[in-house]
Amino acid sequence: MNYPSYFTPARRQPAKRGRLLLILAAVVLALAIITSFIPLSRSGSGGPEVNFAAQRASDTIAFKMAQLPGAKYSGSFTYGGKKYNSTSDPGTERTWKFTDLVVSASGNAAGTLEYDGNRAQYRVLANFTFVNASTAFWKSLLPNQSEGLDWANINNKWVASRDAGVPNLGALLSPQNLGLRLVSPSVGTASAPGPEVVPGEAKLPDTRYWPTRVPQVKLSDDSFTIDELTTTFDPETQNVTKVAGLYRNYVESAKISLAVEYVDRTAIDKVFTSGRALAPELAEVPVVAAKPTIEQPAARQIGNCASTACTYEIQVGGTLSNAEAAITGYSNFGVKSLFRDRSGSTFPSDCDRVIRVPLNKFAKYRCTVRGISAKTAAPPTFKGTTFLVFAIYSTDMLTEGVDANQSASSATPRPVRTGSKTAGPVEKYNFQVTAMPSTIGVRVGDYVFDGFSPSGKLYIARSAGYSEHVKAEQFDKTWAGYSVLVRQGKEQLAAAKYRPIIWYVAEPDAVQAFRNLIKAEGLSLISVYDVPAT
């Protein structure tokens, strides 16, 4: 692949170094003031540790990117296989290349994708991923997919790529998500907890603690490296221009190599406009990775055969071996039948049809085989029968999703460095819900939320540890944490100003208790979602 010229690192500009050093000096001064109020670890000289200052400088650059309406990328993304400790795809290392991929803050994306030398059009629309590619692209990506798939009807057509191994680059490369990962490339390596961020109040499972150390930051005049991820930036504008290296989510890792270009609102609005125009075509599309549990129809003879014909009932099933839980749609079966007698002679029928079967249901029809004798008939075969599973999204649903994403992209919350949650299951659940490390939150008004969605909803993660204070689906009001939950809810509502707030709850046994607390304390604008920890 021929990369654009901005993939080659630019020469350093000595004249700009003075400007950057002034910026860093200002950052260090600001840090010294801030740390006089925050109990951070200090060096023997009594001043803030150098690494905290370097982190603050890198945060300035990363957080600027995280608040962009969108960005354009060319480069590659590699994951999977043993090299990257993949648990979801342990046998296959995959490298995806992309060119001029424009991604909005809310994760909508449009551009060109390449896998194993095959190119494709790529869209992320209303948080769904769609690909328009050749049959060669799909057969390379899905070598174990059944030959019964109706390959001809996905060739160079839009399909839903869920469960096909196509990455959601909208989520990975949204400026907010990528920007925050630049300064937290290894999720799951939280430091030992220091003092509580809010001292003196009852501790909750999700209480935050100031860090006692931060990852080593190697800072130069035009780049910073944290762990194994290097970010290159323009010293004059502090715009990120290149990202290369590894980032890790607990045990799994991935490699990225990106040229980055900041784009204005006009370019991002084109992504939303083109998405709305494409929505009618994507409202009902094949799901390329889905396949029926039973691909072949079943047949049984109905009654006695007439002298010149037999009637058969054909049954096809719409149960899927994968993906069905999150799909509303149907399966199309192109039934191909062959009726023979024991001598091998074949007989004509009207059994070859295209049958639509709703997912999780069965469809039956009757047909006639002429000239065959019931006494000599062999069991029919259905070699050549094809299937294709379709998802139904609806134009209105996709369009409304695009509208919500566009609105959210114009009002990105401000990321802030905050205390971390306890390392282990608590911190991991925070990442599961928000795709952000717990050391970073988003400030809206006077409150720091755990994260926010592509449609602008504000997230709070309620990890494991609350259910021990629940009895008969109610929190124990004598538990000191009860009043803390109520106070937090009131402060969140005041800060959000009618923006939707969601509390994600890890423990099924605590879900109804949270709902009852919200109802009893007048916090009804907060929603509670039952999302168990994985």
TORBA-865434 format. One record per residue (C-alpha): x, y, z; residue in one letter. Coordinates in pm, 1 decimal, decimal comma. Layout:
BEGIN
(site (X Y Z) 'a')
...
end
This chain:
BEGIN
(site (0,0 0,0 0,0) 'm')
(site (128,1 346,0 -86,2) 'n')
(site (86,2 562,9 218,3) 'y')
(site (29,1 938,0 180,1) 'p')
(site (327,3 1163,4 235,6) 's')
(site (214,6 1267,4 583,8) 'y')
(site (275,9 912,3 701,2) 'f')
(site (649,6 991,8 686,7) 't')
(site (761,5 1172,7 1002,7) 'p')
(site (832,6 1537,4 931,0) 'a')
(site (1169,9 1691,8 1010,4) 'r')
(site (1192,2 1851,5 1347,4) 'r')
(site (1172,0 2227,0 1342,5) 'q')
(site (1421,7 2373,5 1591,2) 'p')
(site (1254,7 2713,0 1574,1) 'a')
(site (939,6 2566,4 1729,1) 'k')
(site (1114,3 2413,4 2028,2) 'r')
(site (1113,6 2735,6 2225,8) 'g')
(site (738,1 2768,7 2183,9) 'r')
(site (680,7 2413,7 2304,7) 'l')
(site (907,2 2459,1 2604,8) 'l')
(site (711,4 2769,5 2700,7) 'l')
(site (392,1 2566,4 2679,0) 'i')
(site (540,9 2287,8 2891,4) 'l')
(site (669,6 2539,9 3143,7) 'a')
(site (318,2 2679,6 3175,0) 'a')
(site (182,1 2328,6 3219,3) 'v')
(site (433,6 2250,9 3493,3) 'v')
(site (344,1 2575,3 3670,3) 'l')
(site (-25,4 2492,5 3646,6) 'a')
(site (47,1 2145,9 3779,4) 'l')
(site (235,3 2286,2 4074,6) 'a')
(site (-66,9 2499,2 4163,7) 'i')
(site (-312,0 2212,4 4111,4) 'i')
(site (-108,6 1961,5 4309,0) 't')
(site (-108,3 2191,9 4607,7) 's')
(site (-475,5 2090,4 4639,4) 'f')
(site (-448,1 1727,3 4523,8) 'i')
(site (-263,4 1471,1 4735,8) 'p')
(site (-27,3 1327,1 4474,7) 'l')
(site (303,8 1154,6 4531,6) 's')
(site (595,8 1399,2 4550,6) 'r')
(site (967,9 1376,4 4485,9) 's')
(site (1235,0 1419,7 4748,8) 'g')
(site (1280,3 1783,9 4650,0) 's')
(site (925,3 1858,7 4759,3) 'g')
(site (799,4 1942,2 4407,7) 'g')
(site (561,4 1738,0 4193,8) 'p')
(site (718,5 1432,6 4037,2) 'e')
(site (847,6 1497,1 3687,1) 'v')
(site (629,4 1219,5 3550,4) 'n')
(site (311,3 1388,5 3669,3) 'f')
(site (419,3 1700,3 3482,3) 'a')
(site (490,2 1498,1 3166,9) 'a')
(site (152,9 1331,1 3199,2) 'q')
(site (-16,4 1669,5 3229,9) 'r')
(site (159,1 1787,5 2912,7) 'a')
(site (56,1 1478,4 2717,8) 's')
(site (-297,8 1508,1 2854,9) 'd')
(site (-320,8 1858,6 2709,5) 't')
(site (-252,1 1723,0 2360,2) 'i')
(site (-465,6 1409,1 2394,5) 'a')
(site (-762,9 1585,6 2551,3) 'f')
(site (-760,3 1844,3 2273,5) 'k')
(site (-799,4 1559,5 2023,2) 'm')
(site (-1069,6 1398,7 2237,1) 'a')
(site (-1290,7 1706,2 2196,3) 'q')
(site (-1273,1 1720,8 1816,0) 'l')
(site (-1591,1 1676,9 1609,7) 'p')
(site (-1399,0 1428,8 1395,2) 'g')
(site (-1072,8 1325,7 1231,7) 'a')
(site (-944,7 1156,1 915,8) 'k')
(site (-712,0 855,3 923,4) 'y')
(site (-501,7 645,9 691,8) 's')
(site (-306,7 349,4 823,3) 'g')
(site (-357,1 3,0 968,5) 's')
(site (-495,3 -186,9 1265,3) 'f')
(site (-371,7 -536,9 1359,3) 't')
(site (-518,3 -769,5 1620,5) 'y')
(site (-604,2 -1135,1 1685,3) 'g')
(site (-399,2 -1449,3 1711,9) 'g')
(site (-152,8 -1561,7 1978,3) 'k')
(site (81,6 -1266,8 1922,4) 'k')
(site (-181,3 -1028,0 2055,4) 'y')
(site (-319,5 -1268,9 2318,6) 'n')
(site (-661,1 -1262,9 2155,6) 's')
(site (-931,1 -1456,8 2338,7) 't')
(site (-1206,8 -1366,4 2089,3) 's')
(site (-1006,3 -1465,2 1778,1) 'd')
(site (-710,7 -1671,3 1903,5) 'p')
(site (-628,4 -1845,8 1575,9) 'g')
(site (-613,8 -1558,8 1328,3) 't')
(site (-399,9 -1245,2 1316,8) 'e')
(site (-572,6 -984,3 1102,9) 'r')
(site (-442,2 -659,1 958,5) 't')
(site (-687,9 -399,8 832,3) 'w')
(site (-574,9 -107,6 620,7) 'k')
(site (-780,0 203,4 557,8) 'f')
(site (-749,9 519,6 353,2) 't')
(site (-907,0 860,3 417,8) 'd')
(site (-1137,1 714,8 681,3) 'l')
(site (-1336,3 1001,0 834,8) 'v')
(site (-1466,9 930,5 1186,0) 'v')
(site (-1694,2 1153,7 1391,7) 's')
(site (-1676,2 1208,7 1766,4) 'a')
(site (-1983,1 986,4 1803,2) 's')
(site (-1828,3 701,8 1603,0) 'g')
(site (-1994,0 737,0 1262,1) 'n')
(site (-1740,5 655,1 992,1) 'a')
(site (-1700,8 655,2 614,6) 'a')
(site (-1404,3 548,0 403,4) 'g')
(site (-1220,4 267,3 230,5) 't')
(site (-1110,8 -56,4 398,3) 'l')
(site (-866,4 -321,1 278,7) 'e')
(site (-819,6 -678,4 399,8) 'y')
(site (-586,4 -936,6 247,4) 'd')
(site (-550,1 -725,6 -67,9) 'g')
(site (-927,1 -685,3 -118,5) 'n')
(site (-1079,2 -339,3 -88,9) 'r')
(site (-1423,4 -245,7 40,1) 'a')
(site (-1643,1 51,0 116,3) 'q')
(site (-1693,0 93,0 488,8) 'y')
(site (-1956,7 270,7 695,6) 'r')
(site (-2045,0 293,1 1061,3) 'v')
(site (-2395,2 433,0 1079,6) 'l')
(site (-2602,8 478,1 1395,7) 'a')
(site (-2354,6 245,5 1572,7) 'n')
(site (-2398,5 -36,0 1316,0) 'f')
(site (-2115,5 -144,2 1085,8) 't')
(site (-2177,1 -200,5 712,3) 'f')
(site (-1941,6 -312,5 435,7) 'v')
(site (-1977,2 -322,1 56,3) 'n')
(site (-1721,6 -570,2 -81,4) 'a')
(site (-1659,3 -844,0 -334,4) 's')
(site (-1717,5 -1212,1 -273,0) 't')
(site (-1337,8 -1252,1 -270,9) 'a')
(site (-1318,6 -1013,9 28,5) 'f')
(site (-1573,9 -1214,5 225,6) 'w')
(site (-1431,1 -1557,6 139,1) 'k')
(site (-1087,7 -1441,9 251,0) 's')
(site (-1228,3 -1308,1 577,9) 'l')
(site (-1467,4 -1599,0 641,5) 'l')
(site (-1294,1 -1912,9 511,5) 'p')
(site (-1514,9 -2137,8 726,7) 'n')
(site (-1847,0 -1987,6 621,0) 'q')
(site (-2075,4 -2243,3 458,4) 's')
(site (-2072,9 -2286,2 81,9) 'e')
(site (-2448,7 -2282,8 119,9) 'g')
(site (-2437,7 -1906,4 168,7) 'l')
(site (-2587,3 -1722,2 -126,5) 'd')
(site (-2253,8 -1564,0 -217,4) 'w')
(site (-2384,7 -1411,5 -540,4) 'a')
(site (-2625,7 -1186,2 -352,0) 'n')
(site (-2360,5 -1030,6 -128,8) 'i')
(site (-2110,3 -957,8 -407,0) 'n')
(site (-2047,8 -581,3 -413,5) 'n')
(site (-2357,7 -514,0 -205,9) 'k')
(site (-2400,4 -356,6 134,9) 'w')
(site (-2414,7 -609,1 418,3) 'v')
(site (-2417,4 -594,7 797,6) 'a')
(site (-2075,3 -712,6 910,5) 's')
(site (-2160,9 -806,4 1270,4) 'r')
(site (-1981,5 -1122,7 1389,7) 'd')
(site (-1774,1 -1130,4 1068,3) 'a')
(site (-1452,1 -1011,0 1231,8) 'g')
(site (-1468,4 -661,4 1081,3) 'v')
(site (-1354,6 -412,1 1348,1) 'p')
(site (-1573,7 -122,4 1450,1) 'n')
(site (-1326,7 147,3 1351,1) 'l')
(site (-1583,8 411,5 1437,4) 'g')
(site (-1557,1 312,9 1803,0) 'a')
(site (-1181,9 257,2 1793,5) 'l')
(site (-1095,5 580,4 1610,6) 'l')
(site (-1355,4 826,8 1730,9) 's')
(site (-1141,9 1121,8 1843,0) 'p')
(site (-1272,7 1089,9 2195,7) 'q')
(site (-1187,1 720,8 2232,9) 'n')
(site (-853,9 737,3 2052,6) 'l')
(site (-752,4 1064,7 2216,8) 'g')
(site (-802,8 920,2 2562,5) 'l')
(site (-621,1 598,3 2475,5) 'r')
(site (-312,3 799,3 2377,7) 'l')
(site (-253,7 870,6 2746,3) 'v')
(site (-385,9 538,7 2878,9) 's')
(site (-272,9 274,6 2628,7) 'p')
(site (-265,2 -11,0 2880,8) 's')
(site (-600,2 -48,6 3052,7) 'v')
(site (-584,1 -271,4 3358,6) 'g')
(site (-259,7 -139,3 3505,9) 't')
(site (-396,5 100,0 3766,1) 'a')
(site (-160,0 211,2 4039,8) 's')
(site (-203,4 137,3 4407,1) 'a')
(site (-476,6 363,5 4546,3) 'p')
(site (-392,1 676,5 4737,0) 'g')
(site (-632,5 906,1 4924,9) 'p')
(site (-1000,1 915,5 4824,7) 'e')
(site (-1094,4 1180,7 4569,1) 'v')
(site (-1384,8 1278,3 4796,2) 'v')
(site (-1243,1 1232,3 5146,8) 'p')
(site (-1456,5 1171,4 5449,9) 'g')
(site (-1762,6 1015,5 5288,5) 'e')
(site (-1874,1 653,6 5306,1) 'a')
(site (-1692,6 433,2 5058,9) 'k')
(site (-1878,4 274,5 4769,5) 'l')
(site (-1752,3 -7,7 4548,2) 'p')
(site (-1690,4 261,7 4283,0) 'd')
(site (-1509,5 510,0 4506,3) 't')
(site (-1219,5 680,3 4325,6) 'r')
(site (-868,8 721,0 4467,4) 'y')
(site (-592,5 955,5 4363,4) 'w')
(site (-303,6 769,7 4201,4) 'p')
(site (25,4 722,7 4381,6) 't')
(site (212,5 688,1 4052,0) 'r')
(site (147,9 721,7 3680,3) 'v')
(site (292,9 535,5 3378,8) 'p')
(site (632,5 650,4 3255,9) 'q')
(site (591,2 927,5 2995,5) 'v')
(site (876,8 988,6 2750,4) 'k')
(site (820,7 1342,5 2626,4) 'l')
(site (1010,8 1517,2 2346,6) 's')
(site (952,0 1834,8 2149,2) 'd')
(site (714,1 1663,0 1903,1) 'd')
(site (612,9 1328,9 2054,7) 's')
(site (532,7 1140,5 2371,1) 'f')
(site (547,8 767,6 2441,1) 't')
(site (352,5 587,3 2711,9) 'i')
(site (416,9 214,8 2745,9) 'd')
(site (451,3 102,1 2382,6) 'e')
(site (237,1 367,2 2212,5) 'l')
(site (399,0 675,0 2055,9) 't')
(site (205,7 986,2 1961,4) 't')
(site (360,7 1242,3 1728,8) 't')
(site (222,6 1596,5 1723,7) 'f')
(site (285,3 1933,1 1563,2) 'd')
(site (467,9 2146,3 1823,9) 'p')
(site (308,3 2464,4 1687,2) 'e')
(site (-58,7 2357,4 1694,2) 't')
(site (-31,4 2057,7 1929,8) 'q')
(site (-239,4 1861,5 1677,7) 'n')
(site (-173,4 1487,0 1673,2) 'v')
(site (-27,0 1383,1 1337,0) 't')
(site (70,6 1020,2 1387,7) 'k')
(site (3,7 733,9 1628,7) 'v')
(site (201,8 409,2 1625,9) 'a')
(site (250,5 116,6 1859,2) 'g')
(site (56,9 -113,9 2090,4) 'l')
(site (-230,6 -62,9 2324,5) 'y')
(site (-371,5 -322,3 2562,9) 'r')
(site (-705,4 -405,6 2717,0) 'n')
(site (-607,5 -625,6 3011,5) 'y')
(site (-459,5 -934,3 2839,4) 'v')
(site (-543,4 -855,6 2475,1) 'e')
(site (-347,1 -607,8 2266,9) 's')
(site (-356,3 -452,1 1919,7) 'a')
(site (-114,6 -262,3 1697,8) 'k')
(site (-204,3 62,0 1524,6) 'i')
(site (-18,7 278,2 1276,3) 's')
(site (-205,0 595,3 1186,0) 'l')
(site (-161,4 918,9 1001,3) 'a')
(site (-401,8 1165,0 1161,4) 'v')
(site (-557,6 1477,5 1014,8) 'e')
(site (-798,5 1700,7 1202,4) 'y')
(site (-1104,9 1791,5 996,4) 'v')
(site (-1361,6 2065,9 1035,8) 'd')
(site (-1733,3 2038,1 1102,9) 'r')
(site (-1814,6 2061,5 731,3) 't')
(site (-1628,1 1737,3 658,1) 'a')
(site (-1796,5 1562,0 950,3) 'i')
(site (-2142,1 1682,6 847,9) 'd')
(site (-2085,6 1517,8 509,4) 'k')
(site (-2052,2 1183,2 688,5) 'v')
(site (-2391,2 1232,0 851,9) 'f')
(site (-2554,0 1360,7 530,7) 't')
(site (-2426,6 1065,7 327,2) 's')
(site (-2538,1 831,8 605,5) 'g')
(site (-2894,4 958,3 588,7) 'r')
(site (-2892,0 917,5 209,8) 'a')
(site (-2768,4 559,6 247,5) 'l')
(site (-3014,4 463,8 524,1) 'a')
(site (-3293,6 333,7 292,8) 'p')
(site (-3045,5 96,3 127,1) 'e')
(site (-2922,1 -29,5 465,7) 'l')
(site (-3261,8 -72,8 627,8) 'a')
(site (-3280,9 -440,0 522,3) 'e')
(site (-2945,0 -602,0 448,8) 'v')
(site (-2779,3 -945,0 456,4) 'p')
(site (-2584,2 -1046,4 767,2) 'v')
(site (-2285,7 -1211,5 605,0) 'v')
(site (-2161,7 -1410,6 906,3) 'a')
(site (-2499,1 -1548,5 1017,9) 'a')
(site (-2598,0 -1903,0 928,8) 'k')
(site (-2889,2 -2134,7 1009,4) 'p')
(site (-2853,2 -2412,9 1259,8) 't')
(site (-2991,4 -2652,0 995,4) 'i')
(site (-2905,4 -2545,2 640,7) 'e')
(site (-3088,4 -2821,0 454,5) 'q')
(site (-3469,2 -2850,0 433,2) 'p')
(site (-3654,1 -3156,9 558,9) 'a')
(site (-3920,5 -3336,6 353,1) 'a')
(site (-4199,2 -3585,1 425,3) 'r')
(site (-4455,4 -3747,1 203,5) 'q')
(site (-4816,0 -3638,5 257,7) 'i')
(site (-5073,0 -3915,7 225,4) 'g')
(site (-5069,3 -4175,8 -45,5) 'n')
(site (-4926,5 -4103,7 -388,1) 'c')
(site (-5157,9 -4081,0 -682,3) 'a')
(site (-5083,0 -4292,8 -985,4) 's')
(site (-4867,8 -4018,7 -1141,0) 't')
(site (-4767,8 -3788,4 -854,6) 'a')
(site (-4669,1 -3763,6 -487,4) 'c')
(site (-4721,6 -3467,6 -254,3) 't')
(site (-4442,5 -3366,7 -18,1) 'y')
(site (-4425,3 -3117,7 268,3) 'e')
(site (-4096,5 -2921,9 280,7) 'i')
(site (-3986,3 -2756,5 605,4) 'q')
(site (-3709,2 -2499,8 651,8) 'v')
(site (-3595,8 -2348,7 982,7) 'g')
(site (-3505,8 -1993,2 1081,7) 'g')
(site (-3302,8 -2071,1 1392,8) 't')
(site (-2947,1 -1941,3 1366,1) 'l')
(site (-2629,8 -2096,7 1498,5) 's')
(site (-2497,7 -1748,7 1578,4) 'n')
(site (-2596,2 -1381,4 1602,2) 'a')
(site (-2972,9 -1428,2 1629,2) 'e')
(site (-3012,5 -1273,1 1974,4) 'a')
(site (-2935,7 -925,0 1845,1) 'a')
(site (-3100,6 -949,7 1503,0) 'i')
(site (-3455,8 -882,1 1394,8) 't')
(site (-3509,1 -1025,7 1051,1) 'g')
(site (-3551,0 -1338,9 845,7) 'y')
(site (-3370,5 -1604,2 642,5) 's')
(site (-3418,0 -1658,7 271,0) 'n')
(site (-3374,9 -2015,6 151,0) 'f')
(site (-3330,6 -2088,2 -216,9) 'g')
(site (-3450,7 -2448,5 -209,8) 'v')
(site (-3300,3 -2683,2 -468,8) 'k')
(site (-3444,2 -3036,1 -461,6) 's')
(site (-3372,2 -3364,6 -631,7) 'l')
(site (-3623,7 -3650,8 -636,4) 'f')
(site (-3511,5 -3994,2 -756,9) 'r')
(site (-3618,0 -4354,2 -740,6) 'd')
(site (-3394,9 -4637,9 -629,2) 'r')
(site (-3272,2 -4696,9 -981,7) 's')
(site (-3140,5 -4339,5 -1000,4) 'g')
(site (-3405,8 -4200,0 -1234,4) 's')
(site (-3500,2 -3838,3 -1157,7) 't')
(site (-3848,9 -3687,6 -1155,6) 'f')
(site (-3972,1 -3330,3 -1205,8) 'p')
(site (-4128,2 -3129,0 -924,4) 's')
(site (-4241,2 -2780,4 -833,2) 'd')
(site (-4050,5 -2794,0 -500,7) 'c')
(site (-3769,5 -2550,8 -596,8) 'd')
(site (-3864,5 -2214,4 -443,9) 'r')
(site (-3734,6 -1913,3 -252,8) 'v')
(site (-3883,9 -1925,6 95,4) 'i')
(site (-3869,1 -1650,8 357,9) 'r')
(site (-3851,1 -1775,3 716,9) 'v')
(site (-3879,0 -1538,9 1018,1) 'p')
(site (-3591,9 -1586,0 1260,7) 'l')
(site (-3656,6 -1849,2 1527,4) 'n')
(site (-3954,0 -1988,9 1336,3) 'k')
(site (-4020,4 -2253,9 1072,7) 'f')
(site (-4183,6 -2235,1 733,3) 'a')
(site (-4359,3 -2519,7 552,7) 'k')
(site (-4497,4 -2558,4 205,5) 'y')
(site (-4630,6 -2839,8 -9,3) 'r')
(site (-4522,6 -2937,5 -355,8) 'c')
(site (-4580,1 -3210,1 -609,6) 't')
(site (-4340,0 -3464,2 -761,1) 'v')
(site (-4469,0 -3612,4 -1084,0) 'r')
(site (-4419,3 -3960,7 -1225,6) 'g')
(site (-4262,5 -4110,9 -912,7) 'i')
(site (-4389,5 -4421,3 -733,3) 's')
(site (-4410,0 -4428,0 -356,3) 'a')
(site (-4282,9 -4786,1 -356,9) 'k')
(site (-3961,6 -4705,0 -544,3) 't')
(site (-3897,0 -4345,3 -431,8) 'a')
(site (-3564,3 -4269,5 -263,2) 'a')
(site (-3535,5 -3996,8 4,0) 'p')
(site (-3508,8 -3654,1 -164,9) 'p')
(site (-3188,4 -3449,1 -144,1) 't')
(site (-3144,7 -3072,4 -134,3) 'f')
(site (-2790,6 -3022,5 -255,9) 'k')
(site (-2747,8 -2671,8 -395,2) 'g')
(site (-2991,8 -2511,5 -151,4) 't')
(site (-2867,2 -2167,6 -49,1) 't')
(site (-2945,2 -1938,8 242,8) 'f')
(site (-2902,6 -1572,6 326,4) 'l')
(site (-2993,0 -1411,9 658,7) 'v')
(site (-3127,8 -1055,9 655,2) 'f')
(site (-3140,4 -798,5 935,3) 'a')
(site (-3418,0 -540,2 942,9) 'i')
(site (-3317,7 -204,8 1087,0) 'y')
(site (-3571,7 32,2 921,2) 's')
(site (-3490,4 362,9 756,4) 't')
(site (-3645,6 562,6 1041,0) 'd')
(site (-3438,0 387,2 1306,8) 'm')
(site (-3112,3 443,6 1118,5) 'l')
(site (-3197,3 805,1 1040,0) 't')
(site (-3289,3 879,2 1401,5) 'e')
(site (-2963,0 719,6 1511,0) 'g')
(site (-2765,3 939,3 1272,3) 'v')
(site (-2949,0 1247,0 1401,7) 'd')
(site (-2865,9 1153,4 1761,5) 'a')
(site (-2501,2 1088,0 1670,9) 'n')
(site (-2472,8 1423,6 1493,5) 'q')
(site (-2620,3 1605,1 1791,3) 's')
(site (-2380,9 1425,7 2028,3) 'a')
(site (-2081,2 1510,3 1806,7) 's')
(site (-2154,7 1879,7 1842,7) 's')
(site (-2150,8 1870,2 2223,7) 'a')
(site (-1865,2 1644,0 2330,5) 't')
(site (-1813,9 1649,5 2710,9) 'p')
(site (-1477,6 1767,0 2839,8) 'r')
(site (-1243,8 1483,9 2944,8) 'p')
(site (-1066,2 1526,2 3276,3) 'v')
(site (-803,5 1332,7 3469,4) 'r')
(site (-950,4 1193,2 3789,4) 't')
(site (-885,5 928,3 4049,3) 'g')
(site (-894,0 561,6 3956,8) 's')
(site (-1135,8 300,1 4078,6) 'k')
(site (-1001,0 -6,9 4255,2) 't')
(site (-788,0 -226,0 4027,7) 'a')
(site (-949,2 -554,2 3929,5) 'g')
(site (-1318,8 -623,5 3864,4) 'p')
(site (-1432,1 -270,6 3958,5) 'v')
(site (-1196,7 -92,9 3718,4) 'e')
(site (-1262,1 -356,7 3452,9) 'k')
(site (-1638,6 -304,7 3470,4) 'y')
(site (-1588,6 68,6 3429,8) 'n')
(site (-1399,5 -2,7 3107,2) 'f')
(site (-1665,1 -251,2 2992,8) 'q')
(site (-1932,2 17,9 3023,5) 'v')
(site (-1745,9 325,4 2903,3) 't')
(site (-1453,2 198,1 2690,4) 'a')
(site (-1245,6 439,8 2900,2) 'm')
(site (-1000,2 374,3 3184,3) 'p')
(site (-1134,4 481,5 3519,9) 's')
(site (-851,7 736,2 3556,3) 't')
(site (-1033,4 957,5 3303,6) 'i')
(site (-1388,8 1087,8 3326,5) 'g')
(site (-1600,5 1342,9 3141,9) 'v')
(site (-1703,8 1667,1 3306,8) 'r')
(site (-2051,1 1803,3 3247,5) 'v')
(site (-2136,7 2104,1 3459,0) 'g')
(site (-1998,4 2041,9 3806,6) 'd')
(site (-1994,2 1662,4 3788,8) 'y')
(site (-1745,3 1409,2 3650,4) 'v')
(site (-1927,9 1117,5 3487,4) 'f')
(site (-1768,1 783,6 3403,8) 'd')
(site (-1834,7 816,6 3030,0) 'g')
(site (-2089,1 893,7 2761,0) 'f')
(site (-2248,6 724,7 2461,7) 's')
(site (-2232,7 804,8 2087,6) 'p')
(site (-2584,4 947,7 2121,8) 's')
(site (-2485,4 1174,0 2413,5) 'g')
(site (-2615,9 977,4 2712,2) 'k')
(site (-2405,5 1007,2 3028,4) 'l')
(site (-2279,1 688,7 3190,8) 'y')
(site (-2221,3 581,4 3550,5) 'i')
(site (-2081,7 232,0 3616,7) 'a')
(site (-2212,3 53,4 3926,7) 'r')
(site (-1978,0 -243,0 3966,5) 's')
(site (-1995,8 -548,0 4191,7) 'a')
(site (-2025,3 -494,3 4567,1) 'g')
(site (-2365,1 -326,7 4607,2) 'y')
(site (-2579,0 -641,5 4637,9) 's')
(site (-2446,6 -715,9 4987,4) 'e')
(site (-2643,8 -410,2 5104,2) 'h')
(site (-2968,7 -528,2 4940,3) 'v')
(site (-3253,3 -710,7 5111,7) 'k')
(site (-3588,1 -782,3 4944,7) 'a')
(site (-3491,9 -565,3 4645,5) 'e')
(site (-3428,4 -262,7 4868,2) 'q')
(site (-3105,0 -99,6 4980,4) 'f')
(site (-3052,7 -91,6 5355,0) 'd')
(site (-3112,4 274,4 5438,4) 'k')
(site (-2893,8 244,8 5747,8) 't')
(site (-2598,4 167,3 5518,5) 'w')
(site (-2387,5 482,9 5500,1) 'a')
(site (-2349,3 440,4 5124,6) 'g')
(site (-2723,2 491,9 5069,5) 'y')
(site (-2705,9 865,1 5133,0) 's')
(site (-2397,7 888,0 4908,9) 'v')
(site (-2588,9 729,1 4619,8) 'l')
(site (-2875,9 974,3 4669,8) 'v')
(site (-2641,6 1272,5 4681,0) 'r')
(site (-2459,4 1155,1 4369,4) 'q')
(site (-2787,5 1111,8 4181,8) 'g')
(site (-2903,3 1463,5 4269,9) 'k')
(site (-2569,5 1616,1 4170,1) 'e')
(site (-2569,3 1423,7 3841,0) 'q')
(site (-2918,6 1545,7 3750,5) 'l')
(site (-2829,1 1905,7 3834,0) 'a')
(site (-2517,2 1887,4 3617,2) 'a')
(site (-2674,2 1701,5 3323,8) 'a')
(site (-2961,6 1947,5 3279,5) 'k')
(site (-3200,1 1688,2 3131,1) 'y')
(site (-2934,1 1500,5 2934,6) 'r')
(site (-3012,6 1130,2 2977,0) 'p')
(site (-2817,6 953,9 3252,8) 'i')
(site (-2773,4 576,8 3268,4) 'i')
(site (-2654,4 377,1 3566,2) 'w')
(site (-2512,7 44,8 3444,6) 'y')
(site (-2537,8 -221,7 3713,7) 'v')
(site (-2308,0 -524,5 3717,8) 'a')
(site (-2502,4 -734,8 3969,5) 'e')
(site (-2849,9 -862,0 3869,7) 'p')
(site (-2941,8 -884,5 4238,8) 'd')
(site (-2888,2 -509,3 4278,9) 'a')
(site (-3073,1 -385,6 3968,1) 'v')
(site (-3420,2 -356,7 4122,6) 'q')
(site (-3276,7 -203,3 4440,5) 'a')
(site (-3122,1 75,2 4231,7) 'f')
(site (-3453,3 128,9 4053,0) 'r')
(site (-3640,2 141,7 4382,2) 'n')
(site (-3389,7 393,5 4524,3) 'l')
(site (-3428,2 615,9 4218,3) 'i')
(site (-3808,0 608,5 4244,0) 'k')
(site (-3815,7 667,1 4620,0) 'a')
(site (-3570,2 958,0 4610,3) 'e')
(site (-3721,1 1145,1 4313,3) 'g')
(site (-3437,9 1065,5 4070,1) 'l')
(site (-3665,7 928,6 3799,0) 's')
(site (-3473,6 1091,1 3510,4) 'l')
(site (-3193,9 840,9 3574,4) 'i')
(site (-3230,2 505,9 3395,0) 's')
(site (-3094,6 176,6 3530,0) 'v')
(site (-2962,9 -86,8 3287,5) 'y')
(site (-2895,6 -446,3 3384,2) 'd')
(site (-2555,0 -521,3 3226,1) 'v')
(site (-2371,8 -801,9 3407,0) 'p')
(site (-1993,8 -790,0 3425,1) 'a')
(site (-1821,0 -1005,1 3164,8) 't')
end
